[in-house]
Amino acid sequence: MPEVVQLPARRMAVMHANASTEELPATFARIFPAVYSALTEQGVTDMGHVSAVYHSMDANQMELSAGIEIGDGVEPSEPVELLELPACDAVKADHFGPYEELGRTHEAVWAFVQELGRAPISGPIERYITDPEAEPDQAKWHTEILLPLQ
Protein backbone atom coordinates (compact mmCIF):
# COMPACT_ATOMS: atom_id res chain seq x y z
CA MET A 1 0.00 0.00 0.00
CA PRO A 2 1.50 3.38 -0.96
CA GLU A 3 2.18 5.92 1.78
CA VAL A 4 3.65 9.41 2.06
CA VAL A 5 7.13 9.45 3.61
CA GLN A 6 9.82 12.06 4.18
CA LEU A 7 12.88 11.24 2.07
CA PRO A 8 16.21 12.44 3.40
CA ALA A 9 18.68 14.04 0.99
CA ARG A 10 20.70 11.35 -0.75
CA ARG A 11 23.71 11.15 -2.99
CA MET A 12 24.38 8.66 -5.77
CA ALA A 13 27.25 7.81 -8.07
CA VAL A 14 25.59 7.27 -11.44
CA MET A 15 25.85 6.77 -15.15
CA HIS A 16 23.17 8.10 -17.49
CA ALA A 17 21.30 6.23 -20.21
CA ASN A 18 18.37 6.29 -22.57
CA ALA A 19 16.58 2.96 -22.86
CA SER A 20 13.36 1.38 -24.01
CA THR A 21 11.46 -0.96 -21.72
CA GLU A 22 13.00 -3.92 -23.52
CA GLU A 23 16.52 -2.46 -23.15
CA LEU A 24 16.28 -1.82 -19.40
CA PRO A 25 17.62 -5.21 -18.19
CA ALA A 26 20.68 -5.00 -20.46
CA THR A 27 21.19 -1.32 -19.58
CA PHE A 28 21.15 -2.06 -15.85
CA ALA A 29 23.35 -5.15 -16.35
CA ARG A 30 25.93 -2.86 -17.97
CA ILE A 31 25.66 0.20 -15.69
CA PHE A 32 25.42 -1.22 -12.17
CA PRO A 33 28.64 -3.31 -12.38
CA ALA A 34 30.44 -0.41 -14.12
CA VAL A 35 29.51 2.03 -11.33
CA TYR A 36 30.50 -0.49 -8.64
CA SER A 37 33.82 -1.15 -10.37
CA ALA A 38 34.55 2.57 -10.77
CA LEU A 39 33.77 3.28 -7.11
CA THR A 40 35.86 0.32 -5.95
CA GLU A 41 38.80 1.50 -8.08
CA GLN A 42 38.39 4.95 -6.47
CA GLY A 43 38.66 3.33 -3.02
CA VAL A 44 35.03 4.00 -2.07
CA THR A 45 33.68 1.69 0.63
CA ASP A 46 30.68 3.77 1.79
CA MET A 47 28.10 2.38 -0.65
CA GLY A 48 24.38 1.78 -0.18
CA HIS A 49 21.58 0.46 -2.33
CA VAL A 50 21.59 0.18 -6.09
CA SER A 51 19.00 2.59 -7.49
CA ALA A 52 17.58 4.05 -10.67
CA VAL A 53 16.17 7.55 -11.11
CA TYR A 54 13.85 8.05 -14.07
CA HIS A 55 14.11 11.61 -15.40
CA SER A 56 11.58 11.13 -18.17
CA MET A 57 9.36 8.29 -19.27
CA ASP A 58 7.10 8.02 -22.24
CA ALA A 59 5.37 5.10 -23.91
CA ASN A 60 8.57 3.20 -24.51
CA GLN A 61 11.62 5.43 -23.96
CA MET A 62 13.18 6.44 -20.68
CA GLU A 63 15.94 8.82 -19.71
CA LEU A 64 17.50 7.61 -16.49
CA SER A 65 20.41 7.69 -14.10
CA ALA A 66 21.42 4.38 -12.54
CA GLY A 67 23.98 3.76 -9.85
CA ILE A 68 24.75 3.29 -6.19
CA GLU A 69 23.92 5.41 -3.18
CA ILE A 70 27.06 6.86 -1.57
CA GLY A 71 27.95 8.57 1.70
CA ASP A 72 28.37 12.30 2.27
CA GLY A 73 32.17 12.15 2.25
CA VAL A 74 32.41 10.43 -1.12
CA GLU A 75 33.27 12.51 -4.20
CA PRO A 76 33.09 10.20 -7.22
CA SER A 77 35.10 10.90 -10.34
CA GLU A 78 34.80 9.84 -13.98
CA PRO A 79 33.45 7.67 -15.41
CA VAL A 80 30.69 8.12 -12.81
CA GLU A 81 28.94 11.36 -11.88
CA LEU A 82 27.45 12.64 -8.64
CA LEU A 83 23.64 12.90 -8.51
CA GLU A 84 22.24 14.66 -5.46
CA LEU A 85 18.61 14.02 -4.53
CA PRO A 86 17.07 16.64 -2.22
CA ALA A 87 15.05 15.88 0.87
CA CYS A 88 11.31 15.92 0.11
CA ASP A 89 7.98 14.25 0.67
CA ALA A 90 7.46 11.20 -1.53
CA VAL A 91 4.96 8.47 -2.12
CA LYS A 92 6.58 5.13 -1.29
CA ALA A 93 5.40 1.64 -2.14
CA ASP A 94 7.17 -1.64 -1.46
CA HIS A 95 7.21 -4.13 -4.31
CA PHE A 96 7.90 -7.80 -3.66
CA GLY A 97 8.42 -9.95 -6.71
CA PRO A 98 10.08 -9.99 -10.10
CA TYR A 99 11.10 -6.79 -11.81
CA GLU A 100 8.78 -7.58 -14.73
CA GLU A 101 5.87 -6.86 -12.36
CA LEU A 102 7.10 -3.44 -11.17
CA GLY A 103 4.65 -1.72 -13.52
CA ARG A 104 1.71 -2.61 -11.28
CA THR A 105 3.39 -1.03 -8.26
CA HIS A 106 4.23 2.09 -10.29
CA GLU A 107 0.56 2.34 -11.33
CA ALA A 108 -0.54 2.10 -7.68
CA VAL A 109 1.89 4.88 -6.73
CA TRP A 110 0.62 7.19 -9.51
CA ALA A 111 -3.01 6.47 -8.56
CA PHE A 112 -2.25 7.30 -4.91
CA VAL A 113 -0.61 10.60 -5.93
CA GLN A 114 -3.75 11.52 -7.87
CA GLU A 115 -5.92 10.66 -4.85
CA LEU A 116 -3.75 12.96 -2.73
CA GLY A 117 -4.20 15.78 -5.21
CA ARG A 118 -0.48 16.41 -5.27
CA ALA A 119 1.99 16.54 -8.13
CA PRO A 120 5.35 14.85 -8.53
CA ILE A 121 8.48 17.01 -8.79
CA SER A 122 10.38 14.39 -10.77
CA GLY A 123 10.10 10.91 -12.13
CA PRO A 124 10.09 7.81 -9.96
CA ILE A 125 13.03 6.28 -8.16
CA GLU A 126 13.54 2.53 -7.80
CA ARG A 127 15.71 1.31 -4.89
CA TYR A 128 16.64 -2.34 -5.26
CA ILE A 129 16.77 -3.61 -1.67
CA THR A 130 17.33 -7.28 -2.48
CA ASP A 131 20.42 -8.37 -4.42
CA PRO A 132 19.18 -10.87 -7.04
CA GLU A 133 22.55 -12.64 -6.97
CA ALA A 134 22.15 -13.29 -3.24
CA GLU A 135 18.43 -14.24 -3.43
CA PRO A 136 17.46 -16.46 -6.37
CA ASP A 137 13.75 -16.56 -5.42
CA GLN A 138 12.24 -13.66 -7.39
CA ALA A 139 9.14 -13.70 -5.19
CA LYS A 140 11.36 -12.43 -2.34
CA TRP A 141 12.91 -9.55 -4.27
CA HIS A 142 12.16 -6.25 -2.53
CA THR A 143 12.13 -2.98 -4.48
CA GLU A 144 11.08 0.40 -3.12
CA ILE A 145 9.24 2.67 -5.55
CA LEU A 146 9.50 6.34 -4.61
CA LEU A 147 7.82 9.28 -6.31
CA PRO A 148 9.04 12.67 -5.00
CA LEU A 149 6.25 15.21 -4.43
CA GLN A 150 5.94 18.99 -4.65
ChimeraX commands (.cxc) that place a marker at each C-alpha (Angstrom):
marker #1 position 0.00,0.00,0.00 radius 0.5
marker #1 position 1.50,3.38,-0.96 radius 0.5
marker #1 position 2.18,5.92,1.78 radius 0.5
marker #1 position 3.65,9.41,2.06 radius 0.5
marker #1 position 7.13,9.45,3.61 radius 0.5
marker #1 position 9.82,12.06,4.18 radius 0.5
marker #1 position 12.88,11.24,2.07 radius 0.5
marker #1 position 16.21,12.44,3.40 radius 0.5
marker #1 position 18.68,14.04,0.99 radius 0.5
marker #1 position 20.70,11.35,-0.75 radius 0.5
marker #1 position 23.71,11.15,-2.99 radius 0.5
marker #1 position 24.38,8.66,-5.77 radius 0.5
marker #1 position 27.25,7.81,-8.07 radius 0.5
marker #1 position 25.59,7.27,-11.44 radius 0.5
marker #1 position 25.85,6.77,-15.15 radius 0.5
marker #1 position 23.17,8.10,-17.49 radius 0.5
marker #1 position 21.30,6.23,-20.21 radius 0.5
marker #1 position 18.37,6.29,-22.57 radius 0.5
marker #1 position 16.58,2.96,-22.86 radius 0.5
marker #1 position 13.36,1.38,-24.01 radius 0.5
marker #1 position 11.46,-0.96,-21.72 radius 0.5
marker #1 position 13.00,-3.92,-23.52 radius 0.5
marker #1 position 16.52,-2.46,-23.15 radius 0.5
marker #1 position 16.28,-1.82,-19.40 radius 0.5
marker #1 position 17.62,-5.21,-18.19 radius 0.5
marker #1 position 20.68,-5.00,-20.46 radius 0.5
marker #1 position 21.19,-1.32,-19.58 radius 0.5
marker #1 position 21.15,-2.06,-15.85 radius 0.5
marker #1 position 23.35,-5.15,-16.35 radius 0.5
marker #1 position 25.93,-2.86,-17.97 radius 0.5
marker #1 position 25.66,0.20,-15.69 radius 0.5
marker #1 position 25.42,-1.22,-12.17 radius 0.5
marker #1 position 28.64,-3.31,-12.38 radius 0.5
marker #1 position 30.44,-0.41,-14.12 radius 0.5
marker #1 position 29.51,2.03,-11.33 radius 0.5
marker #1 position 30.50,-0.49,-8.64 radius 0.5
marker #1 position 33.82,-1.15,-10.37 radius 0.5
marker #1 position 34.55,2.57,-10.77 radius 0.5
marker #1 position 33.77,3.28,-7.11 radius 0.5
marker #1 position 35.86,0.32,-5.95 radius 0.5
marker #1 position 38.80,1.50,-8.08 radius 0.5
marker #1 position 38.39,4.95,-6.47 radius 0.5
marker #1 position 38.66,3.33,-3.02 radius 0.5
marker #1 position 35.03,4.00,-2.07 radius 0.5
marker #1 position 33.68,1.69,0.63 radius 0.5
marker #1 position 30.68,3.77,1.79 radius 0.5
marker #1 position 28.10,2.38,-0.65 radius 0.5
marker #1 position 24.38,1.78,-0.18 radius 0.5
marker #1 position 21.58,0.46,-2.33 radius 0.5
marker #1 position 21.59,0.18,-6.09 radius 0.5
marker #1 position 19.00,2.59,-7.49 radius 0.5
marker #1 position 17.58,4.05,-10.67 radius 0.5
marker #1 position 16.17,7.55,-11.11 radius 0.5
marker #1 position 13.85,8.05,-14.07 radius 0.5
marker #1 position 14.11,11.61,-15.40 radius 0.5
marker #1 position 11.58,11.13,-18.17 radius 0.5
marker #1 position 9.36,8.29,-19.27 radius 0.5
marker #1 position 7.10,8.02,-22.24 radius 0.5
marker #1 position 5.37,5.10,-23.91 radius 0.5
marker #1 position 8.57,3.20,-24.51 radius 0.5
marker #1 position 11.62,5.43,-23.96 radius 0.5
marker #1 position 13.18,6.44,-20.68 radius 0.5
marker #1 position 15.94,8.82,-19.71 radius 0.5
marker #1 position 17.50,7.61,-16.49 radius 0.5
marker #1 position 20.41,7.69,-14.10 radius 0.5
marker #1 position 21.42,4.38,-12.54 radius 0.5
marker #1 position 23.98,3.76,-9.85 radius 0.5
marker #1 position 24.75,3.29,-6.19 radius 0.5
marker #1 position 23.92,5.41,-3.18 radius 0.5
marker #1 position 27.06,6.86,-1.57 radius 0.5
marker #1 position 27.95,8.57,1.70 radius 0.5
marker #1 position 28.37,12.30,2.27 radius 0.5
marker #1 position 32.17,12.15,2.25 radius 0.5
marker #1 position 32.41,10.43,-1.12 radius 0.5
marker #1 position 33.27,12.51,-4.20 radius 0.5
marker #1 position 33.09,10.20,-7.22 radius 0.5
marker #1 position 35.10,10.90,-10.34 radius 0.5
marker #1 position 34.80,9.84,-13.98 radius 0.5
marker #1 position 33.45,7.67,-15.41 radius 0.5
marker #1 position 30.69,8.12,-12.81 radius 0.5
marker #1 position 28.94,11.36,-11.88 radius 0.5
marker #1 position 27.45,12.64,-8.64 radius 0.5
marker #1 position 23.64,12.90,-8.51 radius 0.5
marker #1 position 22.24,14.66,-5.46 radius 0.5
marker #1 position 18.61,14.02,-4.53 radius 0.5
marker #1 position 17.07,16.64,-2.22 radius 0.5
marker #1 position 15.05,15.88,0.87 radius 0.5
marker #1 position 11.31,15.92,0.11 radius 0.5
marker #1 position 7.98,14.25,0.67 radius 0.5
marker #1 position 7.46,11.20,-1.53 radius 0.5
marker #1 position 4.96,8.47,-2.12 radius 0.5
marker #1 position 6.58,5.13,-1.29 radius 0.5
marker #1 position 5.40,1.64,-2.14 radius 0.5
marker #1 position 7.17,-1.64,-1.46 radius 0.5
marker #1 position 7.21,-4.13,-4.31 radius 0.5
marker #1 position 7.90,-7.80,-3.66 radius 0.5
marker #1 position 8.42,-9.95,-6.71 radius 0.5
marker #1 position 10.08,-9.99,-10.10 radius 0.5
marker #1 position 11.10,-6.79,-11.81 radius 0.5
marker #1 position 8.78,-7.58,-14.73 radius 0.5
marker #1 position 5.87,-6.86,-12.36 radius 0.5
marker #1 position 7.10,-3.44,-11.17 radius 0.5
marker #1 position 4.65,-1.72,-13.52 radius 0.5
marker #1 position 1.71,-2.61,-11.28 radius 0.5
marker #1 position 3.39,-1.03,-8.26 radius 0.5
marker #1 position 4.23,2.09,-10.29 radius 0.5
marker #1 position 0.56,2.34,-11.33 radius 0.5
marker #1 position -0.54,2.10,-7.68 radius 0.5
marker #1 position 1.89,4.88,-6.73 radius 0.5
marker #1 position 0.62,7.19,-9.51 radius 0.5
marker #1 position -3.01,6.47,-8.56 radius 0.5
marker #1 position -2.25,7.30,-4.91 radius 0.5
marker #1 position -0.61,10.60,-5.93 radius 0.5
marker #1 position -3.75,11.52,-7.87 radius 0.5
marker #1 position -5.92,10.66,-4.85 radius 0.5
marker #1 position -3.75,12.96,-2.73 radius 0.5
marker #1 position -4.20,15.78,-5.21 radius 0.5
marker #1 position -0.48,16.41,-5.27 radius 0.5
marker #1 position 1.99,16.54,-8.13 radius 0.5
marker #1 position 5.35,14.85,-8.53 radius 0.5
marker #1 position 8.48,17.01,-8.79 radius 0.5
marker #1 position 10.38,14.39,-10.77 radius 0.5
marker #1 position 10.10,10.91,-12.13 radius 0.5
marker #1 position 10.09,7.81,-9.96 radius 0.5
marker #1 position 13.03,6.28,-8.16 radius 0.5
marker #1 position 13.54,2.53,-7.80 radius 0.5
marker #1 position 15.71,1.31,-4.89 radius 0.5
marker #1 position 16.64,-2.34,-5.26 radius 0.5
marker #1 position 16.77,-3.61,-1.67 radius 0.5
marker #1 position 17.33,-7.28,-2.48 radius 0.5
marker #1 position 20.42,-8.37,-4.42 radius 0.5
marker #1 position 19.18,-10.87,-7.04 radius 0.5
marker #1 position 22.55,-12.64,-6.97 radius 0.5
marker #1 position 22.15,-13.29,-3.24 radius 0.5
marker #1 position 18.43,-14.24,-3.43 radius 0.5
marker #1 position 17.46,-16.46,-6.37 radius 0.5
marker #1 position 13.75,-16.56,-5.42 radius 0.5
marker #1 position 12.24,-13.66,-7.39 radius 0.5
marker #1 position 9.14,-13.70,-5.19 radius 0.5
marker #1 position 11.36,-12.43,-2.34 radius 0.5
marker #1 position 12.91,-9.55,-4.27 radius 0.5
marker #1 position 12.16,-6.25,-2.53 radius 0.5
marker #1 position 12.13,-2.98,-4.48 radius 0.5
marker #1 position 11.08,0.40,-3.12 radius 0.5
marker #1 position 9.24,2.67,-5.55 radius 0.5
marker #1 position 9.50,6.34,-4.61 radius 0.5
marker #1 position 7.82,9.28,-6.31 radius 0.5
marker #1 position 9.04,12.67,-5.00 radius 0.5
marker #1 position 6.25,15.21,-4.43 radius 0.5
marker #1 position 5.94,18.99,-4.65 radius 0.5
marker link #1:1,2 radius 0.2
marker link #1:2,3 radius 0.2
marker link #1:3,4 radius 0.2
marker link #1:4,5 radius 0.2
marker link #1:5,6 radius 0.2
marker link #1:6,7 radius 0.2
marker link #1:7,8 radius 0.2
marker link #1:8,9 radius 0.2
marker link #1:9,10 radius 0.2
marker link #1:10,11 radius 0.2
marker link #1:11,12 radius 0.2
marker link #1:12,13 radius 0.2
marker link #1:13,14 radius 0.2
marker link #1:14,15 radius 0.2
marker link #1:15,16 radius 0.2
marker link #1:16,17 radius 0.2
marker link #1:17,18 radius 0.2
marker link #1:18,19 radius 0.2
marker link #1:19,20 radius 0.2
marker link #1:20,21 radius 0.2
marker link #1:21,22 radius 0.2
marker link #1:22,23 radius 0.2
marker link #1:23,24 radius 0.2
marker link #1:24,25 radius 0.2
marker link #1:25,26 radius 0.2
marker link #1:26,27 radius 0.2
marker link #1:27,28 radius 0.2
marker link #1:28,29 radius 0.2
marker link #1:29,30 radius 0.2
marker link #1:30,31 radius 0.2
marker link #1:31,32 radius 0.2
marker link #1:32,33 radius 0.2
marker link #1:33,34 radius 0.2
marker link #1:34,35 radius 0.2
marker link #1:35,36 radius 0.2
marker link #1:36,37 radius 0.2
marker link #1:37,38 radius 0.2
marker link #1:38,39 radius 0.2
marker link #1:39,40 radius 0.2
marker link #1:40,41 radius 0.2
marker link #1:41,42 radius 0.2
marker link #1:42,43 radius 0.2
marker link #1:43,44 radius 0.2
marker link #1:44,45 radius 0.2
marker link #1:45,46 radius 0.2
marker link #1:46,47 radius 0.2
marker link #1:47,48 radius 0.2
marker link #1:48,49 radius 0.2
marker link #1:49,50 radius 0.2
marker link #1:50,51 radius 0.2
marker link #1:51,52 radius 0.2
marker link #1:52,53 radius 0.2
marker link #1:53,54 radius 0.2
marker link #1:54,55 radius 0.2
marker link #1:55,56 radius 0.2
marker link #1:56,57 radius 0.2
marker link #1:57,58 radius 0.2
marker link #1:58,59 radius 0.2
marker link #1:59,60 radius 0.2
marker link #1:60,61 radius 0.2
marker link #1:61,62 radius 0.2
marker link #1:62,63 radius 0.2
marker link #1:63,64 radius 0.2
marker link #1:64,65 radius 0.2
marker link #1:65,66 radius 0.2
marker link #1:66,67 radius 0.2
marker link #1:67,68 radius 0.2
marker link #1:68,69 radius 0.2
marker link #1:69,70 radius 0.2
marker link #1:70,71 radius 0.2
marker link #1:71,72 radius 0.2
marker link #1:72,73 radius 0.2
marker link #1:73,74 radius 0.2
marker link #1:74,75 radius 0.2
marker link #1:75,76 radius 0.2
marker link #1:76,77 radius 0.2
marker link #1:77,78 radius 0.2
marker link #1:78,79 radius 0.2
marker link #1:79,80 radius 0.2
marker link #1:80,81 radius 0.2
marker link #1:81,82 radius 0.2
marker link #1:82,83 radius 0.2
marker link #1:83,84 radius 0.2
marker link #1:84,85 radius 0.2
marker link #1:85,86 radius 0.2
marker link #1:86,87 radius 0.2
marker link #1:87,88 radius 0.2
marker link #1:88,89 radius 0.2
marker link #1:89,90 radius 0.2
marker link #1:90,91 radius 0.2
marker link #1:91,92 radius 0.2
marker link #1:92,93 radius 0.2
marker link #1:93,94 radius 0.2
marker link #1:94,95 radius 0.2
marker link #1:95,96 radius 0.2
marker link #1:96,97 radius 0.2
marker link #1:97,98 radius 0.2
marker link #1:98,99 radius 0.2
marker link #1:99,100 radius 0.2
marker link #1:100,101 radius 0.2
marker link #1:101,102 radius 0.2
marker link #1:102,103 radius 0.2
marker link #1:103,104 radius 0.2
marker link #1:104,105 radius 0.2
marker link #1:105,106 radius 0.2
marker link #1:106,107 radius 0.2
marker link #1:107,108 radius 0.2
marker link #1:108,109 radius 0.2
marker link #1:109,110 radius 0.2
marker link #1:110,111 radius 0.2
marker link #1:111,112 radius 0.2
marker link #1:112,113 radius 0.2
marker link #1:113,114 radius 0.2
marker link #1:114,115 radius 0.2
marker link #1:115,116 radius 0.2
marker link #1:116,117 radius 0.2
marker link #1:117,118 radius 0.2
marker link #1:118,119 radius 0.2
marker link #1:119,120 radius 0.2
marker link #1:120,121 radius 0.2
marker link #1:121,122 radius 0.2
marker link #1:122,123 radius 0.2
marker link #1:123,124 radius 0.2
marker link #1:124,125 radius 0.2
marker link #1:125,126 radius 0.2
marker link #1:126,127 radius 0.2
marker link #1:127,128 radius 0.2
marker link #1:128,129 radius 0.2
marker link #1:129,130 radius 0.2
marker link #1:130,131 radius 0.2
marker link #1:131,132 radius 0.2
marker link #1:132,133 radius 0.2
marker link #1:133,134 radius 0.2
marker link #1:134,135 radius 0.2
marker link #1:135,136 radius 0.2
marker link #1:136,137 radius 0.2
marker link #1:137,138 radius 0.2
marker link #1:138,139 radius 0.2
marker link #1:139,140 radius 0.2
marker link #1:140,141 radius 0.2
marker link #1:141,142 radius 0.2
marker link #1:142,143 radius 0.2
marker link #1:143,144 radius 0.2
marker link #1:144,145 radius 0.2
marker link #1:145,146 radius 0.2
marker link #1:146,147 radius 0.2
marker link #1:147,148 radius 0.2
marker link #1:148,149 radius 0.2
marker link #1:149,150 radius 0.2
view
